[in-house]
């Protein structure tokens, strides 16, 4: 598959909050998340009002295709299902790891795609906590 060219990370803004919420609530994505809850617009507004600066949006051809966030050194990212395996996850993870070299990830053991992505970006499996893999 061909990688997307011309990607960039932009700071999160109120324009992106609903994009993040809808993407996070997508059932195809939610099954891989540690916390599997549907987020209401009100909950998203409250959360993003506090943590907006922790998130960045991956944009290609002026359209958002994913997001990445680091809160308390824990990194997490989501890419639109139709865009997966085109380099967006690796692009975001590589950029953010340079800015936050001490970040870590919590990954469900059945999320093979995320495990491969994080390992390809230099993250190393460290331990299991409460059934979740910790990569640093």
C-alpha positions in Angstrom: 0.0 0.0 0.0 1.1 3.5 -0.8 1.8 5.8 2.1 0.1 9.2 2.3 2.4 12.1 1.5 2.0 15.6 2.7 0.8 14.8 6.2 1.2 17.3 9.1 0.4 17.5 12.7 -1.6 20.5 13.8 -2.5 21.6 17.3 -6.0 20.5 18.5 -8.7 23.2 18.4 -12.4 23.3 19.2 -12.9 22.6 15.4 -11.5 19.1 16.0 -13.3 18.1 19.1 -16.2 16.5 17.4 -13.9 14.7 15.0 -12.0 13.2 17.9 -15.2 12.3 19.7 -16.8 10.6 16.7 -13.6 8.7 15.8 -13.2 7.5 19.4 -16.8 6.4 19.6 -16.5 4.4 16.3 -17.2 0.7 17.3 -14.4 -0.5 15.0 -11.9 1.6 16.9 -13.5 1.3 20.4 -12.9 -2.4 20.5 -9.1 -1.7 20.7 -9.3 1.0 23.4 -8.7 0.3 27.0 -11.7 2.4 28.1 -14.7 1.4 25.9 -17.3 4.0 26.6 -19.3 6.2 24.3 -18.6 9.9 24.9 -21.4 12.5 24.7 -20.8 15.9 23.2 -21.0 17.4 26.7 -18.4 15.0 28.1 -16.1 15.7 25.2 -16.5 19.5 25.7 -15.7 19.1 29.4 -12.7 16.9 28.8 -11.2 18.9 25.9 -11.7 22.1 27.9 -9.1 20.7 30.3 -6.9 18.7 27.9 -7.1 20.4 24.5 -3.3 21.1 24.5 -2.5 17.4 25.0 -3.8 16.5 21.5 -2.7 17.0 17.9 -4.6 16.3 14.7 -3.0 14.5 11.7 -4.1 16.3 8.6 -3.6 15.1 4.9 -4.9 17.2 2.0 -6.4 19.6 4.6 -8.6 16.9 6.1 -8.2 15.3 9.5 -7.3 11.6 9.3 -6.4 10.9 12.9 -5.3 12.2 16.2 -2.6 11.6 18.8 -2.5 12.6 22.5 -0.1 12.5 25.4 -1.5 13.0 28.9 0.7 12.2 31.9 3.3 10.7 29.6 0.8 8.1 28.2 0.5 8.3 24.5 -2.5 7.2 22.4 -3.4 7.6 18.8 -6.3 6.8 16.5 -6.4 6.8 12.7 -9.5 6.7 10.5 -10.2 3.1 9.6 -10.1 3.8 5.9 -6.6 5.4 6.2 -5.0 2.6 8.3 -1.7 1.1 7.0 -0.9 4.2 5.0 1.7 5.6 7.3 -0.4 8.1 9.4 0.1 6.2 12.7 3.8 5.9 12.3 4.1 9.6 11.2 2.2 10.8 14.3 4.0 8.5 16.7 7.5 9.3 15.4 6.8 13.1 15.6 5.4 12.9 19.1 8.0 10.6 20.5 10.7 13.1 19.6 8.8 15.7 21.6 8.1 13.3 24.5 10.9 10.7 24.6 9.7 9.3 28.0 6.2 8.5 26.9 4.7 5.1 27.2 1.7 3.2 25.8 -0.9 0.8 27.2 -2.0 -1.6 24.5 -4.6 -4.5 24.7 -2.9 -7.8 23.9 -5.2 -8.5 21.0 -4.4 -5.2 19.3 -1.7 -6.7 17.1 -1.6 -3.7 14.7 -0.8 -1.3 17.5 1.8 -3.6 19.0 3.5 -3.8 15.6 3.2 0.0 15.1 4.7 0.9 18.5 7.5 -1.7 18.1 8.4 -0.3 14.6 8.8 3.1 16.2 11.2 1.8 18.9 8.9 1.2 21.8 9.8 -1.9 23.8 7.5 -4.2 25.8 8.2 -3.7 29.5 5.4 -5.5 31.5 1.8 -6.4 31.9 -0.4 -4.3 34.2 -4.0 -5.4 34.8 -4.0 -7.4 31.6 -2.7 -4.5 29.5 0.7 -4.5 27.8 3.0 -1.5 28.7 5.4 -0.3 26.0 8.1 2.3 26.7 
